[in-house]
Amino acid sequence: MAANSLEDIFGKLRRHPDVEAPNLQAWDATDKLLLEAAAGRVGPDSRLAVIGDRYGALTLGALAFLGVQRVRVHEDLITGERALRNNATVLGLAGFGQLPLGERLLSGAGTVLLQLPRTLAELEEIAEAVALYAAPDVVLIAGGRVKHMSLGMNAVLERHFRTVQPQLARQKSRLIIASSPKKAAPDAASDTATEETGAQSSGPAAGHAPMAHPAVGHPAVEHLAELDLDVAAHGAVFAGTKLDIGTRFLLTFLPEMPAARHAVDLGCGTGVLAAMYARQNPGSRVTATDRSAAAVASAEATARANGLADRISALQDDAMSTLPAASVDLVLLNPPFHLGASVHAGAGLKLFEAAARVLAPGGQLWTVFNRHLQYLPALERRVGPTTVRGNNPKFTVAVSTRRA
Ligand SMILES: C[S@@+](CC[C@H](N)C(=O)[O-])C[C@H]1O[C@@H](n2cnc3c(N)ncnc32)[C@H](O)[C@@H]1O
């Protein structure tokens, strides 16, 4: 291995296939702080698990500098899983297994490193899994950027651990160390982890929709009266069990959308668009796809809860990379506005390009976006002729027709 310091490793990390730009980094000061905190605690035989690694900084840093021989790692985003594998190859590092959040990731783990998630609901699901499955003497070292942390995080951790100790902030990051898990009785439902494969394993195959999370009380399911729809949401999913206001506006155009042989809910989150479209169009096959394992598991559960599982298939993938070109007649999209903690248009543009690739000539992309975003020229250029179908005070709905 060519690297001889953490900085060497971090300097070689790339985010690819996630969006790359000069202001978007593949690691942050929290990764460094977490690894330094773990340094005194782990050795070659330690059972180390990593959760929330963004692009491999924690996993590869642990393999190179903590002396551990094996790391089990869970990342919710398939882009992160792929980036970790790419970065491992470039750095010549092996010895990790990529697993869904659950028993096989955590059983017997003595140390867990966690990049704190953005929402308390996601933290709840993670903390619960660690408390339930890790060793009784596990130490959970959680870290985040101070500006994204809240006291609510301590409260969530205190529900699952007897000892929770926030540390002093360093370089705008802070650690919280939790130990003495409160073990809850496991639910009868089991963790349906995918196979761990070999020394430098590949993650769940693209095209798979892993049930990413332990089944204890997750996903949450709520009835949305305004749509007469049951919505299922794991902690990490956009909007939780609520209806996003952009999605609500896009749904008012449902009666105008064509009946497709194959429609895609791109960036499906909980799968509200897929479910509503499938219900309205009984002759259509619908793919609900997202890069987040939690989203895909939620969309699958939403389809099941509404008796639509036979017509909606869920797919974890990055921007439909595994769907053939020109294979789809309709794409529904409420594009992401954020990439992790940063606001970046690149995430939406990447999905417009993906829609252009998978749509058959004459196929349509229906998208909703904030009125202030200058997306119309981008849609016109990337997909084809684009018309505005409606505006409300906040949002625009546009239809782009794939040019032949
Ligand atoms: C604004 S949310 C919309 C969620 C859902 N369709 C709804 O309306 O509630 C955007 C979604 O796009 C997903 N996403 C972002 N980048 C993606 C990518 N490269 N490939 C697939 N999904 C992506 C996010 O995980 C998120 O679930």
The ligand as a Gaussian input file, in Angstrom:
#p B3LYP/6-31G(d) Opt

LIG

0 1
 C      -36.673000      14.742000      -3.024000
 S      -36.513000      13.023000      -2.642000
 C      -38.019000      12.374000      -3.338000
 C      -38.481000      11.098000      -2.690000
 C      -39.856000      10.571000      -3.152000
 N      -39.915000      10.392000      -4.595000
 C      -40.969000      11.476000      -2.712000
 O      -41.525000      12.114000      -3.578000
 O      -41.237000      11.566000      -1.486000
 C      -35.242000      12.530000      -3.797000
 C      -34.825000      11.067000      -3.709000
 O      -33.829000      10.843000      -4.727000
 C      -32.906000       9.874000      -4.239000
 N      -31.659000       9.982000      -5.020000
 C      -30.718000      10.949000      -4.971000
 N      -29.719000      10.694000      -5.832000
 C      -30.027000       9.506000      -6.436000
 C      -29.368000       8.699000      -7.391000
 N      -28.189000       9.059000      -7.911000
 N      -29.970000       7.561000      -7.795000
 C      -31.159000       7.181000      -7.265000
 N      -31.816000       7.904000      -6.335000
 C      -31.267000       9.052000      -5.916000
 C      -32.760000      10.237000      -2.768000
 O      -32.247000       9.142000      -2.022000
 C      -34.206000      10.614000      -2.395000
 O      -34.911000       9.510000      -1.890000

